[in-house]
Amino acid sequence: MTIYDKYVVVVIKEGINITPEHNMILVNVTDKYFANKPFVYITHRVNSYSVDPKIYFETAKIENLKGFAVVSENHQAKVNAQIEKLFFNKPFEIFSSLEQAFKWAVALVN
Protein backbone atom coordinates (compact mmCIF):
# COMPACT_ATOMS: atom_id res chain seq x y z
CA MET A 1 0.00 0.00 0.00
CA THR A 2 1.35 3.38 -1.03
CA ILE A 3 -0.33 6.44 0.42
CA TYR A 4 -0.49 9.71 -1.49
CA ASP A 5 -2.16 13.01 -0.70
CA LYS A 6 -5.45 12.28 -2.49
CA TYR A 7 -5.40 8.53 -3.03
CA VAL A 8 -3.99 5.22 -1.91
CA VAL A 9 -2.56 2.63 -4.32
CA VAL A 10 -2.76 -1.00 -3.29
CA VAL A 11 -1.11 -4.05 -4.86
CA ILE A 12 -2.47 -7.33 -3.50
CA LYS A 13 -0.29 -10.44 -3.34
CA GLU A 14 -0.85 -13.29 -5.78
CA GLY A 15 -3.51 -15.82 -4.80
CA ILE A 16 -5.10 -13.85 -1.93
CA ASN A 17 -8.88 -13.97 -1.42
CA ILE A 18 -10.06 -10.50 -0.39
CA THR A 19 -12.99 -10.76 2.03
CA PRO A 20 -15.01 -8.22 4.05
CA GLU A 21 -12.67 -8.88 7.00
CA HIS A 22 -9.85 -7.23 5.02
CA ASN A 23 -11.81 -3.99 5.10
CA MET A 24 -10.53 -3.23 8.62
CA ILE A 25 -7.05 -2.67 7.18
CA LEU A 26 -8.44 0.02 4.91
CA VAL A 27 -10.45 1.57 7.74
CA ASN A 28 -7.32 1.78 9.91
CA VAL A 29 -5.36 3.46 7.10
CA THR A 30 -8.11 5.94 6.37
CA ASP A 31 -8.49 6.83 10.03
CA LYS A 32 -4.77 7.50 10.29
CA TYR A 33 -3.92 9.18 6.96
CA PHE A 34 -7.20 10.52 5.59
CA ALA A 35 -9.12 11.62 8.69
CA ASN A 36 -11.85 14.00 7.49
CA LYS A 37 -10.15 14.24 4.10
CA PRO A 38 -11.54 12.84 0.83
CA PHE A 39 -9.55 10.16 -0.98
CA VAL A 40 -9.78 7.51 -3.71
CA TYR A 41 -8.78 3.84 -3.44
CA ILE A 42 -6.80 2.59 -6.45
CA THR A 43 -6.10 -1.10 -6.80
CA HIS A 44 -3.27 -1.90 -9.20
CA ARG A 45 -4.04 -5.46 -10.26
CA VAL A 46 -0.67 -6.78 -11.34
CA ASN A 47 -1.27 -10.12 -9.59
CA SER A 48 -4.11 -12.60 -9.81
CA TYR A 49 -6.37 -12.76 -6.75
CA SER A 50 -10.05 -13.08 -5.95
CA VAL A 51 -12.42 -10.53 -4.44
CA ASP A 52 -15.58 -11.33 -2.52
CA PRO A 53 -17.93 -8.62 -3.88
CA LYS A 54 -19.59 -8.30 -0.46
CA ILE A 55 -16.51 -6.32 0.63
CA TYR A 56 -17.81 -3.36 -1.37
CA PHE A 57 -20.86 -2.98 0.87
CA GLU A 58 -18.49 -2.37 3.80
CA THR A 59 -16.00 -0.30 1.83
CA ALA A 60 -18.76 2.04 0.64
CA LYS A 61 -19.50 2.90 4.28
CA ILE A 62 -16.18 4.80 4.55
CA GLU A 63 -17.60 8.30 4.33
CA ASN A 64 -14.53 10.09 2.99
CA LEU A 65 -13.88 7.43 0.32
CA LYS A 66 -14.99 9.22 -2.83
CA GLY A 67 -14.23 6.58 -5.44
CA PHE A 68 -12.64 3.27 -6.33
CA ALA A 69 -10.41 2.56 -9.32
CA VAL A 70 -9.15 -0.70 -10.76
CA VAL A 71 -6.00 -0.52 -12.88
CA SER A 72 -5.11 -3.51 -15.02
CA GLU A 73 -4.00 -4.42 -18.51
CA ASN A 74 -5.46 -7.92 -18.05
CA HIS A 75 -8.76 -8.48 -19.85
CA GLN A 76 -10.11 -10.94 -17.27
CA ALA A 77 -9.29 -8.59 -14.39
CA LYS A 78 -11.28 -5.86 -16.17
CA VAL A 79 -14.23 -8.21 -16.72
CA ASN A 80 -14.17 -9.15 -13.03
CA ALA A 81 -14.03 -5.47 -12.08
CA GLN A 82 -17.16 -4.79 -14.17
CA ILE A 83 -19.01 -7.31 -12.00
CA GLU A 84 -17.54 -5.90 -8.78
CA LYS A 85 -18.68 -2.43 -9.84
CA LEU A 86 -22.30 -3.58 -9.43
CA PHE A 87 -21.76 -3.95 -5.68
CA PHE A 88 -20.33 -0.47 -5.06
CA ASN A 89 -22.57 2.60 -4.81
CA LYS A 90 -19.88 5.24 -5.31
CA PRO A 91 -17.86 6.18 -8.40
CA PHE A 92 -16.00 3.09 -9.67
CA GLU A 93 -13.85 3.21 -12.78
CA ILE A 94 -11.56 0.79 -14.61
CA PHE A 95 -8.31 1.97 -16.20
CA SER A 96 -5.41 0.53 -18.17
CA SER A 97 -2.78 2.78 -16.60
CA LEU A 98 -2.02 4.27 -13.19
CA GLU A 99 -1.67 7.72 -14.76
CA GLN A 100 -5.29 7.61 -15.93
CA ALA A 101 -6.44 6.54 -12.47
CA PHE A 102 -4.38 9.27 -10.77
CA LYS A 103 -5.95 11.99 -12.95
CA TRP A 104 -9.44 10.66 -12.30
CA ALA A 105 -8.80 10.44 -8.55
CA VAL A 106 -7.50 14.00 -8.28
CA ALA A 107 -10.48 15.34 -10.26
CA LEU A 108 -12.89 13.37 -8.08
CA VAL A 109 -11.62 14.67 -4.73
CA ASN A 110 -11.10 18.30 -5.78
Backbone torsions as a table, in degrees:
resi	resn	phi	psi	omega
1	MET	NA	127.5	176.6
2	THR	-118.1	126.2	-175.2
3	ILE	-103.5	127.4	177.4
4	TYR	-114.9	-177.9	-176.8
5	ASP	-66.9	-39.4	-174.0
6	LYS	-117.7	-2.5	-179.2
7	TYR	-157.6	165.8	175.5
8	VAL	-124.2	137.9	178.8
9	VAL	-113.0	126.2	-176.3
10	VAL	-121.5	133.5	172.3
11	VAL	-117.4	118.9	-178.3
12	ILE	-90.8	143.2	179.2
13	LYS	-66.3	151.8	177.9
14	GLU	-56.0	135.0	171.8
15	GLY	81.9	-1.4	-179.1
16	ILE	-72.5	149.3	171.7
17	ASN	-110.7	109.3	-178.3
18	ILE	-79.8	122.0	-178.1
19	THR	-122.1	167.9	178.9
20	PRO	-54.2	-27.1	178.7
21	GLU	-62.8	-29.3	179.2
22	HIS	-67.5	-16.8	-177.4
23	ASN	-61.4	-28.3	-179.8
24	MET	-61.0	-32.3	177.1
25	ILE	-61.7	-46.5	179.3
26	LEU	-64.4	-41.4	178.5
27	VAL	-60.7	-43.3	179.0
28	ASN	-62.3	-42.3	179.3
29	VAL	-65.4	-44.6	-178.3
30	THR	-66.4	-37.3	177.4
31	ASP	-62.8	-36.4	-176.6
32	LYS	-82.2	-45.3	-170.9
33	TYR	-104.2	-20.2	-176.3
34	PHE	-127.1	30.8	-179.9
35	ALA	-56.4	120.9	179.2
36	ASN	56.1	29.9	-177.9
37	LYS	-135.1	128.7	-178.4
38	PRO	-68.3	146.8	178.1
39	PHE	-153.2	167.8	177.4
40	VAL	-122.7	140.7	175.8
41	TYR	-95.0	125.0	178.2
42	ILE	-119.3	120.2	175.3
43	THR	-102.3	122.1	179.3
44	HIS	-97.5	100.5	-172.4
45	ARG	-86.8	80.1	176.1
46	VAL	-93.0	-17.1	178.5
47	ASN	-114.1	164.0	178.1
48	SER	-95.2	125.6	177.9
49	TYR	-154.8	167.1	-178.8
50	SER	-109.5	153.2	-179.5
51	VAL	-128.2	125.6	172.5
52	ASP	-78.6	114.0	-174.9
53	PRO	-58.8	-19.6	178.7
54	LYS	-61.9	-20.5	179.6
55	ILE	-60.3	-29.9	-176.1
56	TYR	-68.0	-27.7	176.2
57	PHE	-63.1	-38.7	178.4
58	GLU	-76.1	-43.0	-178.6
59	THR	-60.5	-39.1	-178.9
60	ALA	-63.6	-19.1	179.9
61	LYS	-75.5	-11.6	177.3
62	ILE	-73.5	106.6	-170.0
63	GLU	-58.7	-40.8	-176.1
64	ASN	-87.2	2.1	172.8
65	LEU	-78.3	113.8	-174.4
66	LYS	-96.2	-16.6	-179.8
67	GLY	-172.6	168.8	-176.1
68	PHE	-136.6	129.9	-179.8
69	ALA	-125.7	138.8	173.5
70	VAL	-110.8	128.8	177.8
71	VAL	-118.0	121.5	178.9
72	SER	-161.6	149.4	171.8
73	GLU	-100.2	-4.0	-177.3
74	ASN	-85.4	124.6	-177.5
75	HIS	-58.6	-45.3	-177.7
76	GLN	-65.0	-37.8	177.6
77	ALA	-62.4	-37.5	178.8
78	LYS	-69.7	-39.4	177.0
79	VAL	-62.2	-45.5	178.0
80	ASN	-60.2	-41.3	-179.5
81	ALA	-64.0	-34.1	176.9
82	GLN	-61.0	-38.1	177.6
83	ILE	-70.4	-44.6	179.7
84	GLU	-58.9	-36.2	-178.4
85	LYS	-56.1	-30.2	-179.4
86	LEU	-65.8	-19.6	-176.0
87	PHE	-97.9	0.6	-173.6
88	PHE	-119.3	126.2	-174.0
89	ASN	-100.3	25.0	174.8
90	LYS	-126.2	171.5	178.5
91	PRO	-53.1	133.2	-177.2
92	PHE	-143.3	116.9	-178.4
93	GLU	-127.4	157.1	-179.0
94	ILE	-120.7	130.2	-176.0
95	PHE	-129.5	160.3	176.2
96	SER	-95.7	-16.0	-179.2
97	SER	-138.0	152.2	176.6
98	LEU	-62.8	-38.1	-179.0
99	GLU	-57.9	-42.4	177.9
100	GLN	-61.8	-44.2	-179.0
101	ALA	-65.6	-39.8	179.2
102	PHE	-61.0	-45.9	-179.2
103	LYS	-62.4	-42.8	179.0
104	TRP	-62.9	-43.9	-178.2
105	ALA	-62.5	-45.9	-179.2
106	VAL	-62.9	-43.1	178.4
107	ALA	-63.6	-35.4	-177.0
108	LEU	-70.9	-37.4	-176.2
109	VAL	-90.8	-11.2	178.8
110	ASN	-85.4	NA	NA
